[in-house]
Every structure is written in structure tokens, then in C-alpha cells.
Amino acid sequence: MPTIDRRTFLRLGALAVPAALAHGAYGRTLAHPAASQAGFSLSILTDRPDEAIRRAEAALKTSFRGGAIAFREQRIQGAHVGDIVLARPGLVDYRAGDDALAEALRETAQALRLPMPVNDPVLLRFQHATGGAATEAIVQIEDRVAMRLDLTRDLPATRIEGPYGSVTVAVDQGAARIVDASCRHKTCTRLGGIDRAGESLVCIPARISVQIDGPRANGIDSLTF
């Protein structure tokens, strides 16, 4: 997938270190000096990435108080449904939240007219840059653990059924992947495998996520959708 290397993101502190992130994506890691808080993850799929980044920057400056944030963006080919996903670490309905971050994300969704159909959108991902050893992936249906995947051994394609749809997951050479999904656009199947502690994949229509378990620090987990 093409990688966009064109902006500096999230000037949250004095330290900015380029991050060599997985899957060849461009990123920048920034340290924030304030006290830590529980981790969360944020992804935005949109055809207006500049405005989305500006709004995400403002929201995270207000709401994020610790750890390091890594930023990646990827162009996703084809027709998809643009949307915003928040997880802490399970899926969170920010549209019903009453904190500052939820309010900022509702304003962002309104400004970007999300959810809406988009062609060749950009996926913006905000994650904690851990690099910790990953040994297990956890499959969740909404906030319920449905299955645990051992990343030390290969697993053939396995179908996970949920009340809103299904995904098919596999483990290959230590990486967990979503190889098929019942939803129309199948965005989650196009983003490859995840193998770092804190990373995750999400199928929004099915409300099923695959999270990498293992050592990690406080901050933002990665999320794709």
C-alpha cells in the first residue's frame, strides 16, 4: 500500500523521535510529559485527512495525558465507508460519551460528514509505540472475549460469528490477520497482519476486534478498520 510521508503530527511535548513502525508505514513518536492514563486507540477513515488530523490533534492534546503516541497513515484503495473508531481497549460508542474526547470526536464526525461512503480514503491511525513481544491475540465481540490465538504457532482460517456479522481470522508466521469478513467493503482484510503488543484490527460492522496481547506501556494502542 502506498505510504504518505508528508506531515509532522501531534506536537505534544519537547521530544519528537521518528518511529520505524510496522508494515512500512510512516510515523512520528512524541513524548508527553504529563501523568499517564489508561490507554486507548483512535482510527479515522476519511477522504479529508488534513482536516481530520487537525481535529484529532486538538482532541488528543486535550484528552491524552501520558505515554508516547505514534501516528501512521495509509491510502486504502477502493470504495469504503468512512468512520471514526475509538477503543479503550474495547470498542467505545463515542457518540454517547460525555467526556471531552467524545465531544471532540462527535464534532469531528459532523465536520467530516462521517459515516459516509468514500473512495480511495486515507486511514489515520494513532497508537502507542511499544514494540513489546507479542505472544497472544485476543478476539473480542464488542467487549466480550470470544477466542484467544497463540501467536507462536500457525492457525488456519477460523471463522468467528457475532450477532452483527462474522470475520475469519488466521495466524501466519507470528502475525494475526483478518482474512475475510461478512461486511460489504472488507476494509479490515486489506491491512495485513499485526504482531506488536498493543496492535489490533477491527471490523466495524461486525463489531469484532482482534487485539495483540503482551507487554506494553500506557498510551494508545493501534487500531485498523
Buried (B, 14 or more C-beta within 10 A) or exposed (E): EEBBEEEEBBEBEEEBEEBEBBBEBBBBBBBBEEEEBEBBBBBBBBBBBEEBBEBBBEBBBEBBBBBBBBBBBBEBEEEBBBBBBBBBBBBBEBEEBEEEBBBBBBEBBEEBEBEEEBEEBBBBBBBBBBBBEBBBBBBBBBEEEBBEBEBEEEBEEBEBEBEBBBBBBBBBEEBBBBBBBBBEBBBBBBBBBBBBBBBBBBBBBBBBBBBBBBEBBBBBBBBBB
